[in-house]
């Protein structure tokens, strides 16, 4: 059955709550650091300039909490820096010049925040791109390995069921030769869309080879995996095969009550189940 142990559920809920609290916590730490820098700025007078040091907590808050926190702390840092300087030299704080200096420093800090956020976004995009198959938008083989390793560890640690399905588009080469490579790519994208629609959002699906896919079904025993694959096969037949009758789908499934095998062993067993499905002419589900 698709279930979680109480220990696993508690751990996941705890981790989610902890992640939710992290942005505010990091912003609070950054705020405290800015206050400390403000006092240091004040006690050292105008002999030392701390302006550049305010960038460190602003950067930490931006990367950990988001650019909105970074913008807010930019204003706080600018105000702290300017106020500390004016108090140290015993000048009036609330003047037009002071407001202008705070505004100018805030803009400078905010530009730094924007730059840091842009770099972070670009890096995240590059990381996601390195995990996705460029044609179908599914996970690629590298990402499949990461997901499978994680789910094997979860299965072993919490005694959860795990199933892995190997899906092959049979006669795809024949279809590609008939309609052309460009349209054949569209067929693969259609297959991928069918998989997204038929499977759960928590199921990880990767394009393992040119016309073969692997689905990692967490918290899924043999019975549930078979039902899921029957649903997928039905959708593929209704959406894809009716337009391309020569294109059929072979599905092999390997299921574990608790997975104690390595990643490569699991993939090899799923591939053997696929060979059995080809021999039988129907979905083959093997339990370990």
C-alpha positions, 0 to 999 in steps of 0.5 A: 500500500502507499503509506508512510510509517509514523516515524517517516511522516513525523520526520517529514513534517518536522523538516517542512516546519523547520524549512518554513522557519528558516527564512525568518530565522536567517533574517533575524540573525542578519538583523542582529549582525547589522545591529552589532556592526552599527554599535561597532561603527559608533564606538570606532567613530569616523576612524574606521569605515564599516560600510563594506561589512554590512554586505555580509549579513545582507548577502546571507539574508538574501541567499537564505531568506529571499530578496525581499528580506535583503531589500528590507535589511538594506534599508536597516543597514543604511540607517544603522551605518549613517546613524552610527557615523552621525552619533560618533561625530555628534551631528544632528541625525534627522536632516535632509542630508542624512535622509539622502545618504540613507537613501543612497546607501540603501540603493547601493545595498539593494543593487547588491541584493539584486545582483546576488539574487540574480546569480542565485536564480541563474545557478538554480536554473542551471542546476534544474536544467542539468537534471531535466531531459531537454526534449520531454522535460522529464528527469534525465538519467543523472537525476533518476540516479539521485531520486532512486538512491534517495528512495532506496534509502527511505525504503530501507530506513523506514521499511517502506514499499518501493516500486520501479517501472521500466516503460519502453515505446516499442516500434518507435524507430519504425514510427520515427522513420515514417513520420520524420524525426521532428514529429517523432520528438513530438510523440515522445513529448506526448508520451511524457505528458501522458505519464505526468497526467496518469501518475502521481505528482510524487512519482518521479519519471525519467527518460532513461534512453531514447524511447524508454522511461523509468518511473520511481513509485515511492510508498507503492507496493506490487498491487498499487504499482500494477494498478498505476501502470494499468492506468498509465497503459490505458492512457497511452493507448487512448492518447498515443496508440490510436494515432500511431497503431504500430506504437505499443508500450511494454511495462515491467515493474519491480516491487519491494516490501523493503528495498535492500538492493543497490541502485544499479541492482534495482534498475537491472531488475526493472529491466529484466521485468521489462523483458518479461513484459515483452515476452508475455505481451502485457504488464509484468510485475515482479515482487522481491 
